[in-house]
Amino acid sequence: MNFVSVLDPTPGERRVALTPDVVGRLVKLGGTVHLEPGYGAAADYADDAYADAGATLTPRDEALAASDVLLALNPPDEATLRAVPEGSAVASFLDPFRRPELVTVARDRRLAALCLELVPRTSYAQKMDALSSQASLGGYAAVILAAERSPKSFPMMSTPAGTIAPARVFVVGVGVAGLQAIATAKRLGARVEAYDTRPVVAEQVQSLGAKFVELDVGETGQTEQGYAKELTDEQLAEQRRQMAKVVASADVVITTAQLFGRPAPRIVDADMVAGMAPGSVIVDMAASTGGNVEGSVADEEVVVDGVRILGHANLPARVPRDASAMYASNLYALVEHAWSDEAGALALDAEGDEVLAGALLTYDGVVRDERVAKALEGGAA
């Protein structure tokens, strides 16, 4: 079985879907691996390292034409999906609600599309959970970026010239990204506060040495898979009203709230930004999906009344070696789960298999995820 991965054309992307270590594991599993020359250069992986691991360096068109399984990171474009053989498989982030044209191509070409966003959040599937692995590194990178752009030092310092107070960091959203942001800011010596609509995470915040901010916005909670439930417009307005004082006292605000398949909720409005001191920094980790912060722009730094709003969309790419290693490991775990030693190939019959039933977006000409299928019908795709 031919596993193929090619250069990712996404601007600013430095991560790769496969590392030399995972290439070696795929070869040991029983597959052959074809990579485009220069594949890992952005993450500082040399072609020789891939070749030593067992990969064959193959021109892009030839590699895609011979592909049984395309392994990618960002959603492949339509041309790439049309270049692989009909009925082959693809495993990648696919962003199905914002990229319906890719779902249509995958369906019409009868591709077995394994969507990394749809991997179930279960204990068994944790090793395949690429959303969490990349979010964790994104949370880390958000704090490092904020520290770089802030005019303040993060830790308290006692000097002959006086004492420097620690920076105050406020993290909104205590999922995987938020928890890593809290931990990183604490390691840098900041005073950290955090808020989430799920009171159940207060203990996790406190265990990291941060203060959990309590806001009364009415009934909240989490979904079966552990995500925060979407708030009503009225609850969001009340959340902003109560949060304004905390935001105003912060030197750094990091927002992490994203909703799969829907625009990010607006959490920090223009009035809250205006209430922050000049020199304050906001990192909006949801800028690419509409933004948690009014005025944020994806992949840009905007200054409003002296407050820097950073909308860098691909924070994990700032630590490409580790991000690539984690993603490649997630991808391999999914391949290994679906691998049949008897067939020497992927066995993608999802019947009775919770992981494949969740992750298979399209299979045998059918869009299997009901939410995505309904969205496609609404768009007459």
C-alpha positions as CSV (number, residue, x, y, z in Angstrom):
1,M,0.0,0.0,0.0
2,N,1.4,3.4,-1.1
3,F,1.3,6.1,1.5
4,V,1.8,9.5,-0.1
5,S,2.4,13.0,1.3
6,V,3.3,16.1,-0.7
7,L,4.3,19.7,0.0
8,D,1.7,21.8,1.7
9,P,1.0,25.0,-0.2
10,T,-0.7,26.8,2.8
11,P,1.0,30.2,3.3
12,G,3.2,30.3,6.4
13,E,2.9,26.5,7.1
14,R,6.0,25.0,8.5
15,R,4.6,21.8,9.9
16,V,4.5,18.5,8.0
17,A,2.2,15.5,8.2
18,L,5.0,12.9,8.4
19,T,8.3,12.9,10.2
20,P,11.2,10.5,9.4
21,D,10.3,8.6,12.6
22,V,6.7,8.0,11.5
23,V,7.8,7.2,7.9
24,G,9.9,4.4,9.4
25,R,6.9,3.1,11.4
26,L,4.7,3.1,8.3
27,V,7.3,1.1,6.4
28,K,7.6,-1.3,9.3
29,L,3.8,-1.6,9.3
30,G,4.0,-2.9,5.7
31,G,3.5,0.2,3.6
32,T,5.6,2.1,1.1
33,V,6.0,5.8,1.5
34,H,6.4,8.4,-1.3
35,L,7.2,12.0,-0.5
36,E,7.8,15.0,-2.7
37,P,11.4,16.2,-2.7
38,G,12.0,19.0,-0.2
39,Y,9.0,17.8,1.7
40,G,10.2,18.5,5.2
41,A,12.5,21.5,4.6
42,A,10.3,24.0,6.4
43,A,10.4,21.9,9.6
44,D,14.2,21.3,9.1
45,Y,13.8,17.7,8.1
46,A,16.3,16.8,5.3
47,D,15.4,14.6,2.4
48,D,18.2,12.3,3.5
49,A,16.5,11.7,6.8
50,Y,13.3,10.6,5.1
51,A,15.3,8.4,2.6
52,D,17.1,6.8,5.5
53,A,13.8,6.0,7.1
54,G,12.6,4.2,4.0
55,A,10.8,6.9,2.0
56,T,11.1,7.2,-1.7
57,L,11.4,10.8,-3.0
58,T,9.0,11.0,-5.9
59,P,7.8,14.0,-8.1
60,R,4.5,15.3,-6.9
61,D,2.3,14.2,-9.9
62,E,3.8,10.7,-9.9
63,A,3.4,10.4,-6.1
64,L,-0.3,11.5,-6.2
65,A,-1.1,9.2,-9.2
66,A,0.2,6.2,-7.3
67,S,-1.4,7.0,-4.0
68,D,-3.5,4.5,-2.0
69,V,-3.6,6.8,1.1
70,L,-2.9,10.5,1.0
71,L,-1.6,11.8,4.4
72,A,-1.9,15.5,4.8
73,L,-2.1,18.2,7.4
74,N,-4.2,21.1,6.1
75,P,-7.1,20.4,3.8
76,P,-5.8,19.4,0.4
77,D,-7.0,21.6,-2.4
78,E,-9.4,20.3,-5.1
79,A,-6.6,19.7,-7.6
80,T,-4.8,17.5,-5.2
81,L,-8.0,15.5,-4.4
82,R,-8.6,15.1,-8.1
83,A,-5.0,13.9,-8.7
84,V,-5.3,10.8,-6.4
85,P,-6.9,7.6,-7.8
86,E,-10.7,7.4,-7.5
87,G,-11.6,5.3,-4.4
88,S,-8.3,5.9,-2.6
89,A,-8.1,7.2,1.0
90,V,-7.1,10.5,2.4
91,A,-6.5,11.4,6.1
92,S,-6.2,15.0,7.1
93,F,-7.8,18.0,8.7
94,L,-10.6,18.7,6.2
95,D,-12.5,21.6,7.7
96,P,-15.7,20.2,6.2
97,F,-18.1,23.0,7.2
98,R,-16.0,25.8,5.7
99,R,-14.7,23.7,2.8
100,P,-17.8,22.0,1.4
101,E,-16.3,21.9,-2.1
102,L,-13.7,19.5,-0.8
103,V,-16.4,17.2,0.7
104,T,-18.2,17.2,-2.6
105,V,-15.1,16.2,-4.5
106,A,-14.3,13.5,-2.0
107,R,-17.8,12.2,-2.2
108,D,-18.0,12.3,-6.0
109,R,-14.6,10.6,-6.4
110,R,-15.6,7.9,-3.9
111,L,-12.6,8.8,-1.6
112,A,-12.5,7.4,1.9
113,A,-11.9,10.6,3.7
114,L,-10.7,10.3,7.3
115,C,-11.4,13.7,8.8
116,L,-9.1,14.4,11.8
117,E,-11.6,16.9,13.3
118,L,-14.1,14.1,13.6
119,V,-12.0,11.6,15.6
120,P,-14.1,10.8,18.7
121,R,-13.0,12.3,22.0
122,T,-12.7,9.0,23.9
123,S,-10.0,7.7,26.1
124,Y,-9.0,5.1,23.5
125,A,-8.8,7.7,20.7
126,Q,-6.7,10.2,22.6
127,K,-3.6,9.1,20.7
128,M,-5.3,10.0,17.5
129,D,-6.7,13.4,18.7
130,A,-4.8,15.8,16.5
131,L,-7.1,18.7,17.4
132,S,-5.9,18.4,21.0
133,S,-2.2,17.9,20.2
134,Q,-2.1,21.0,18.0
135,A,-4.3,23.1,20.3
136,S,-1.9,22.4,23.2
137,L,1.1,23.7,21.2
138,G,-1.0,26.6,20.0
139,G,-1.7,27.6,23.6
140,Y,2.0,27.5,24.4
141,A,2.9,29.5,21.3
142,A,0.2,32.1,22.1
143,V,1.8,32.9,25.4
144,I,5.3,33.0,23.9
145,L,4.0,35.4,21.2
146,A,2.3,37.6,23.8
147,A,5.5,37.7,25.9
148,E,7.4,38.8,22.8
149,R,5.0,41.6,21.9
150,S,4.3,42.8,25.5
151,P,6.4,45.7,26.8
152,K,6.3,44.1,30.3
153,S,8.4,41.3,31.7
154,F,6.3,38.3,32.9
155,P,7.9,37.4,36.2
156,M,8.1,39.5,39.3
157,M,11.6,40.9,39.8
158,S,13.2,42.4,42.9
159,T,16.0,44.7,41.8
160,P,18.1,47.5,43.5
161,A,16.0,49.9,41.4
162,G,12.7,48.6,42.8
163,T,10.3,45.7,42.4
164,I,8.7,44.8,39.1
165,A,5.2,43.4,39.5
166,P,4.4,40.3,37.5
167,A,2.4,40.6,34.3
168,R,-1.3,39.8,34.7
169,V,-2.5,37.2,32.1
170,F,-6.2,36.4,31.6
171,V,-7.0,33.2,29.7
172,V,-10.6,32.9,28.3
173,G,-11.5,29.3,27.6
174,V,-10.0,26.4,29.5
175,G,-9.9,23.7,26.9
176,V,-6.6,22.1,25.8
177,A,-5.2,25.3,24.4
178,G,-6.3,27.3,27.5
179,L,-4.8,24.9,29.9
180,Q,-1.5,25.0,28.1
181,A,-1.6,28.8,27.9
182,I,-2.2,28.9,31.7
183,A,0.7,26.5,32.4
184,T,3.1,28.4,30.1
185,A,2.2,31.8,31.5
186,K,2.7,30.5,35.1
187,R,6.1,29.0,34.1
188,L,7.1,32.4,32.9
189,G,6.1,33.9,36.2
190,A,2.9,35.7,35.4
191,R,-0.1,36.1,37.6
192,V,-2.8,34.2,35.8
193,E,-6.5,34.2,35.9
194,A,-8.8,32.1,33.7
195,Y,-12.5,31.8,32.9
196,D,-14.6,29.1,31.2
197,T,-18.4,28.6,31.0
198,R,-17.8,25.1,32.5
199,P,-17.4,25.4,36.3
200,V,-16.2,21.8,36.3
201,V,-12.8,23.0,35.0
202,A,-12.2,25.3,38.0
203,E,-10.2,22.6,39.8
204,Q,-7.9,22.2,36.7
205,V,-7.2,25.9,36.7
206,Q,-6.4,26.0,40.4
207,S,-4.2,22.9,40.1
208,L,-2.0,24.9,37.7
209,G,-1.6,27.8,40.2
210,A,-4.1,30.1,38.5
211,K,-7.2,31.8,39.8
212,F,-10.6,30.7,38.3
213,V,-12.8,33.7,37.6
214,E,-16.5,33.1,38.4
215,L,-19.1,34.8,36.3
216,D,-22.8,34.2,36.6
217,V,-24.3,34.0,33.1
218,G,-27.1,31.5,33.9
219,E,-27.2,27.8,33.1
220,T,-24.0,26.6,31.3
221,G,-22.3,23.2,30.9
222,Q,-20.5,21.0,28.4
223,T,-21.3,18.6,25.7
224,E,-20.9,14.8,25.9
225,Q,-17.5,15.1,24.4
226,G,-16.4,17.8,26.9
227,Y,-16.7,20.9,24.8
228,A,-18.3,24.1,26.2
229,K,-22.0,24.5,25.2
230,E,-22.7,27.5,23.0
231,L,-24.1,30.5,24.9
232,T,-27.1,32.4,23.9
233,D,-26.7,36.0,22.7
234,E,-28.1,37.2,26.1
235,Q,-25.6,35.1,28.0
236,L,-22.7,36.3,25.8
237,A,-23.8,40.0,26.5
238,E,-23.9,39.3,30.3
239,Q,-20.5,37.5,30.1
240,R,-18.9,40.5,28.4
241,R,-20.4,42.9,31.0
242,Q,-19.0,40.9,34.0
243,M,-15.7,40.2,32.3
244,A,-14.9,43.8,31.4
245,K,-13.3,44.5,34.8
246,V,-11.0,41.5,34.6
247,V,-10.0,42.3,31.0
248,A,-9.3,46.0,32.0
249,S,-6.8,44.9,34.7
250,A,-5.0,42.4,32.4
251,D,-1.7,43.0,30.6
252,V,-2.3,40.1,28.4
253,V,-5.6,38.4,27.3
254,I,-5.6,35.1,25.4
255,T,-8.9,33.9,24.0
256,T,-9.3,30.3,22.9
257,A,-13.1,29.8,22.3
258,Q,-13.9,28.0,19.0
259,L,-17.0,26.1,17.9
260,F,-16.7,23.3,15.3
261,G,-18.6,24.2,12.2
262,R,-19.7,27.6,13.4
263,P,-18.2,31.1,13.7
264,A,-16.3,31.7,16.9
265,P,-18.3,33.5,19.7
266,R,-17.6,37.2,20.2
267,I,-16.3,37.5,23.7
268,V,-14.2,40.7,23.9
269,D,-15.9,43.7,22.3
270,A,-14.6,47.1,21.4
271,D,-15.5,48.7,24.7
272,M,-13.5,46.0,26.6
273,V,-10.5,46.6,24.3
274,A,-10.8,50.4,24.9
275,G,-10.8,49.7,28.7
276,M,-7.3,48.1,28.5
277,A,-4.1,50.0,29.2
278,P,-1.9,51.0,26.2
279,G,0.7,48.4,25.7
280,S,-1.6,45.5,26.6
281,V,-1.7,42.5,24.3
282,I,-4.6,40.3,23.2
283,V,-4.0,37.0,21.4
284,D,-7.1,35.8,19.6
285,M,-6.6,32.2,18.9
286,A,-10.0,32.0,17.1
287,A,-9.2,34.8,14.5
288,S,-9.4,32.4,11.6
289,T,-13.0,31.4,12.4
290,G,-14.4,34.9,12.9
291,G,-12.5,35.9,16.1
292,N,-13.4,36.1,19.8
293,V,-12.2,39.7,19.8
294,E,-13.8,42.6,18.0
295,G,-11.3,44.1,15.7
296,S,-9.0,41.1,15.3
297,V,-8.0,40.1,11.8
298,A,-6.7,36.7,10.8
299,D,-2.9,36.6,10.4
300,E,-2.5,40.3,11.2
301,E,-1.5,42.4,14.2
302,V,-3.9,45.3,14.8
303,V,-3.3,48.2,17.2
304,V,-6.3,49.8,18.7
305,D,-5.7,52.7,21.1
306,G,-2.3,51.3,22.0
307,V,-3.7,47.7,22.5
308,R,-2.1,45.1,20.3
309,I,-4.6,42.5,18.9
310,L,-2.8,39.5,17.5
311,G,-4.8,37.3,15.1
312,H,-2.1,34.8,14.1
313,A,-4.1,31.9,12.8
314,N,-1.6,29.1,12.7
315,L,0.2,29.3,16.1
316,P,1.3,25.6,16.1
317,A,3.4,26.3,13.0
318,R,5.6,28.5,15.3
319,V,6.9,25.3,16.9
320,P,7.0,23.2,13.7
321,R,9.3,20.4,14.9
322,D,7.2,19.4,17.9
323,A,3.9,20.2,16.2
324,S,4.9,17.9,13.3
325,A,6.0,15.1,15.6
326,M,2.8,15.2,17.5
327,Y,0.6,15.4,14.4
328,A,2.5,12.6,12.6
329,S,2.1,10.4,15.7
330,N,-1.7,11.1,15.8
331,L,-1.9,10.2,12.1
332,Y,0.1,7.0,12.5
333,A,-2.1,5.9,15.4
334,L,-5.2,6.3,13.1
335,V,-3.5,4.4,10.3
336,E,-2.4,1.7,12.7
337,H,-5.9,1.4,14.1
338,A,-7.4,0.9,10.6
339,W,-4.6,-1.4,9.3
340,S,-5.2,-5.0,8.4
341,D,-2.2,-7.3,8.6
342,E,-4.0,-9.9,6.6
343,A,-4.9,-7.5,3.7
344,G,-1.7,-5.4,4.0
345,A,-3.9,-2.4,3.7
346,L,-6.4,-0.2,5.5
347,A,-9.7,-1.9,6.4
348,L,-12.2,1.0,6.5
349,D,-15.4,-0.9,7.2
350,A,-16.7,1.2,10.0
351,E,-19.4,-1.2,11.3
352,G,-18.8,-1.7,15.0
353,D,-15.8,0.6,15.0
354,E,-16.4,3.8,17.0
355,V,-13.3,5.5,15.8
356,L,-13.8,4.9,12.0
357,A,-17.5,5.5,12.3
358,G,-16.8,8.9,13.7
359,A,-13.8,9.9,11.5
360,L,-15.0,8.7,8.1
361,L,-16.4,11.8,6.5
362,T,-17.0,10.2,3.1
363,Y,-16.9,6.6,2.0
364,D,-18.1,4.8,-1.1
365,G,-19.7,7.9,-2.5
366,V,-21.6,8.8,0.6
367,V,-21.2,11.7,3.1
368,R,-21.4,9.7,6.3
369,D,-21.4,12.6,8.9
370,E,-25.0,13.7,9.2
371,R,-24.2,17.3,10.2
372,V,-22.0,17.8,7.2
373,A,-24.4,16.0,4.9
374,K,-27.2,18.4,6.1
375,A,-25.0,21.4,5.6
376,L,-24.2,20.2,2.0
377,E,-27.9,19.8,1.3
378,G,-28.6,23.3,2.5
379,G,-26.0,24.6,0.1
380,A,-27.3,22.4,-2.7
381,A,-23.9,20.9,-3.2
